[in-house]
Amino acid sequence: MSELPDSLPSARKAARRSPLARAIAFLGSFGIGVVVLAFLLLLTWLGTISQVDTSLYDVQKKYFDSWFFLEDVGPIKVPLPGAFLLMSILFVNMTIGGIVRIRKNWRTFGVVIAHSSILVLLAAGAVSFYFKREGNLKLHEGQTGNLFTSYHDRVIEITEVGKDSPVLMVHENQFDDLANGRTRTFHSASLPFELVITQYAKNSDTESAAMRPPPPGTPVVDGFYLRPQPPAMTAEANFAGVLATVREPGGPEKPVLLWEIANHPVTYRTAGGRVFTLHFKRQTWELPFSVTLTQFTHEKHPGTMRPKVFSSDVIKRDGGVDQPIKIEMNKPLRHKGYTLFQASYNDKWTPARPRSEMFSVFAVVNNPSDQWPVWATIMAAVGMTLHFSMKLAEAITRSSRQRATSPASAPAASPPAPSVPKPSAA
């Protein structure tokens, strides 16, 4: 009995592959890419309809800046992958399927460049997520500043009086989950006490216990308590608050109420006589240069409140060198990796003090991958142009060859010459 021929070489070859090779082939498959794009479409739809009741910042955090999230579907919570996880899978999928495993020759050169541009875009998003800083810088006319304040990131700064730099900085994302009695303790080797944080409120107000009695069980500190409020539709309008306890080893505990728009930081004196301040505020960063607002210009459309032109004449000072620059709506200031946009303004002033209340607000962005999308767009344009040019050249060459070899294009044969009878011999 003869052996059957090996009719399934590809299946046997796949069976002989290692688990790692099969996993790589699976991650680089076309099906994974389709599934990821389908989930991204779902997240786009969910994020769009969620903006009816939630701020844009919170929607972005939940759906697009997360690895996983829970979506309410009726009475149950369904776990779904976040856009950050999906983008990571798409990056791996494009790298394996679009760069590593693709057949590389002069015909696919443009396709490889186009695929690489997508990878640059995905990498730009990841770099921006981890390293971008953005905030605002408000200046009155004649004022100089080099500190910009974050829109959303908050910190608790613990600074010893007489020192310039904070001893300990606790970021909001380290305690924004502390609700319903949960606590967390923070300490530092340079601090003589621990900070126990609880009762975080994303949006809150402070209330006097004498004016309005607090709900049962609400902690009261120095006659005031923290009253949580519903989150604002604009995330920048939220004013967070938190309850903390300063605890020295072997000493008394002191509760403190930290509210981000409090007029003054909380002061604490240790048993050893050292004085510290606790300040809950939006995080600030320092520019490597300073900006002075010399004049703000604002024009409105006649008969309306719509701005027609608003611009700021500033002086950028870096290393003792002054440079006058005009910042307009579509002409930002770019210097040392920082970009200053004309964001908003206040054009109201009092008759007693003309222009005293006028100020200009600049949006400040420091993004290491700021220009990566521009490079990716150029790469995509070059890759697609090369690919379609090659395809067009192939089509023209193929059409020319077909016309040259087709019977209709061959020259017509000349008809045979008529035969002339030869005269017979006599």
Secondary structure, DSSP 8 states (H G I E B T S, - for coil): --------HHHHHHHHS-HHHHHHHHHTSHHHHHHHHHHHHHHHHHHHHHTTTS-HHHHIIIIIS-SEEEEEETTEEEEEE-HHHHHHHHHHHHIIIIIISS--STTSHHHHHHHHHHHHHHHHHHHHHHH-EEEEEEEETT-EEEEEEEEEEEEEEEEETT-SS-SEEEEGGGTTT--TT-EEEE--TT-SSEEEEEEEESSEEEEETTTS---TT---BTTEEEEE----SSGGG---EEEEEEE-TTS-EEEEEEETT-SS-EEEE-TTS-EEEEEEEEEEEEEEEEEEEEEEEEEE-TTSSSEEEEEEEEEEEETTEEEEEEEBTTB-EEETTEEEEEEEEE----SSSTTTT-EEEEEEEE-TTTTHHHHHHHHHHHHHHHHHHHHHHHHHHHHHHHHHHSGGGS----------------
